[in-house]
Amino acid sequence: MDAKTLSQWRRHYRDEVDAAYLYRTLAAVEPREERKNVYERLARVEDRHVEVWSKLFREKGLNVPKAIPTATARLKATVARQFGGDLLLKQLLREEGQEVKGYLQFHKESGPGAAQDAALKLARESAQHASALRDLDGTGAGESWHKLESGDLLRNIVYGFNDGLTANFGLVAGVMGAEAAPHFIVLSGLAGMIADALSMGSSGYLASKSEQEVHDHEIAMEREEIRLMPDLEREELALIYEAKGMSPDQAKQLAEDMMKTPDRALEEMVREELQIGEQRTTPMKEAWTTGIATAIGAFIPVAPFMVMSNAMHAAWVSFTIAMVSHFAVGAARSLFTGRGVFRSGFDMFLVGLGVAGIGYLFGYLLTGVVG
């Protein structure tokens, strides 16, 4: 087995372990008995998925990884225990959708054998999980593994906050390095905050608008593909229908029926193949969300200078709060990147430290040049 395949196996195994742990967390914090029972049932199915992967490892003569939840999963569980399970429910719905796509791709790439059979089986059960979670979440019809939510609210907040904090921290450090008076530090910091917020807000607006235009272009191309390459599109639909639990014959027949009506086929392929779902936000909402989050992050290194009269004390407080915030926002980013909590937080801590050091050094050097 090559290193890439082994890495994929371990990742899938780790995802199933995390899922079982998080479903049990949801069951523990859920006050409604009916929903609690659903989460417990899903956890037991995930346990079975873990055993499927364990069996595959053993059949290949490989050591089975330890079934220990990752730090990211434990962070998500902590958030759920403190603030309720709604956020975690949405995260799991998204991850089950990603698992469906991942297992379908794994099924395509794997040669005939136990691994390929297991991939299709797990894709089907993950699709069923996504349907169950969608019912609990109340998001309505459609498949979660084909929905793109333009501008996920929490993601925009975290990344906007991160950008504002890092950029303005560097600016404030540079002005401090220039040994400017406290009121110049405040003025520079507030100006930087406004500039960062406007920049990120406009970037969010343009990104969302561009995404809409890209989707329109892809849909137009898909219409041509259905007209020119119907066999390829029919085969893709049949595989996805199999993942939903249909037999190969049923999936093939449904795909053939779908392709008989071009408009209906286009609607299905936009959702199933292009993975373009209903847009749940607008470019303007993107702009406001990202801009405000950026402004809040940018305000952090400036705030101590606005409330403290001693510039040296304010500088140390600003540095301390900013560095703690860098670690925290790095840890929060692990919810989206899948990296470890500590590693992600520490990497962001180092980035903040580097930005502060370089900003301060340039401010100090430029003072000598300009002065």
Disulfide bonds with the S-S distance in Angstrom:
none
